Amino acid sequence: MRVNRARFWAPDASAEPAALQTLHEALVTVARLVAPAAPFLSDALHRRLTGTSVHLASFPRDGGRRKERLEGAMEAVRKFASLARAAREAAGLRCGSHWPA
């Protein structure tokens, strides 16, 4: 945040409009993404930013910013996690347990 401080709180009290718009968009998107897991917090944040309920807003879309390379890497991570879980079950190890039974 220190790197961007001047963009938000300029010495002449005029913030950079692009920085504020980016921050606003990011906070609204985060509020919409966490709404299923944190309904009250996300609704309070969304109402303060937009004046409307997060539960009446549409879920965020990618907006044409999908990264095929990143999606491929995440698919590999999901496959690895699935194989690791199957190996633990086959070995009879308890999932999530760090201590011997």
Number of C-alpha atoms within 10 A of each C-alpha: 7 6 6 9 10 14 17 17 12 11 9 6 9 11 15 13 11 11 13 13 11 11 13 14 13 12 16 20 17 15 24 24 15 14 18 12 9 12 14 13 13 23 21 15 19 23 14 12 14 11 11 14 15 26 15 9 10 8 13 12 9 8 6 6 7 10 9 9 9 10 11 11 11 12 12 12 12 12 12 12 12 11 12 12 15 12 12 12 12 9 9 9 14 13 9 6 8 8 6 6 6
